[in-house]
Amino acid sequence: MEQVKDTGRALVRIGYDGRVHKTFRGHLAQERFEHEVRVLRHLEAAGCTFVPRLLEVDPTQLKIITTHCGGRVDHMNEQRQQELFAELEKYGVRHEDRDLRNITYRIADGRFCIIDFEFATLLEGGENSSLKPSAAQ
């Protein structure tokens, strides 16, 4: 497996089969795991096709396995970034970490995608609909 990210909050690796393995750790790991699972399930039910799709969920290891959404994007103008994150809001989710590192490019269909939803806000989620860093710290 190729290691993509290894921080105090998560270990992310891409398997030889192309699936992405994300293990949550550190501060509020359980809550961030549960929240990302909830957001990804919401987006799948809403028909959003430019985010990872959950393939497996392991609550005992705080691990999810998702589809791969392409490679990281090194350059994108600010307006295009904002358009992409605004498109996500049409599916009822506001991404609270609108950084370029959370945008990928999927060569298979020429689509920019968005990843990393542990701090996203479910716009119609009511109580506990967000784990924004300011709320999680």
Salt bridges, closest charged atoms under 4 A:
ASP6 OD1 - ARG25 NH2 1.94
ASP17 OD2 - ARG19 NE 2.86
GLU36 OE1 - LYS22 NZ 2.87
GLU56 OE2 - ARG19 NH1 2.95
GLU83 OE1 - ARG80 NH1 3.80
GLU87 OE2 - ARG111 NH2 2.72
GLU89 OE2 - ARG94 NE 3.87
GLU89 OE2 - ARG98 NH2 2.35
GLU96 OE2 - ARG94 NH1 3.49
ASP97 OD2 - ARG101 NH2 2.70
ASP99 OD2 - ARG101 NH1 3.00
ASP109 OD2 - ARG106 NH2 2.88
ASP116 OD2 - LYS5 NZ 3.89
ASP116 OD1 - LYS22 NZ 2.92
GLU118 OE1 - LYS22 NZ 2.86
GLU118 OE2 - ARG32 NH1 2.43
